Amino acid sequence: MSDPVRLYGLLAIKIIIALAFLAAGTAKLIGVEMMVQTFAVIGWGQWFRYVTGAIQVVCAVLLFIPGWQARGAGLLVCTMIGAVIAHLVVLGPSAIPALVLGVMSAIVLYAHKDQFRG
């Protein structure tokens, strides 16, 4: 695989997940009814919706800030692990979207793993 393919492939993944997390995070922060209901079912309170939404929005931005991409992607991986668990245990019906976003975030994390050295 050539370097331009890797570079543009990684950029495409970053753009896709950034748009997804910006949309989902903003929906949580502004209180879209579906998000309010989802977090009511989870049962941890609406404060958890705000925290999750803020993490998603901030991390979507961090994916494009040099030196911070790994941190943003790592937090998104953790968030998606929680989302998969929530879908499997409480929410249903499918954890596949969260799993896909988690894997894509893990790819970005792996691509920037050198940011954790030194």
Buried (B, 14 or more C-beta within 10 A) or exposed (E): EEEEEEEEEBEEBBEEBBEBBBEBBBBBBEEBEEBEEBBEEBEEEEEBBBBBBEBBBBBBEBBEEEEBBBBBBBBBBBBBBBBBEBBEEEBEEEBEBBBBBBEBBBBBBEBBEEBEEE
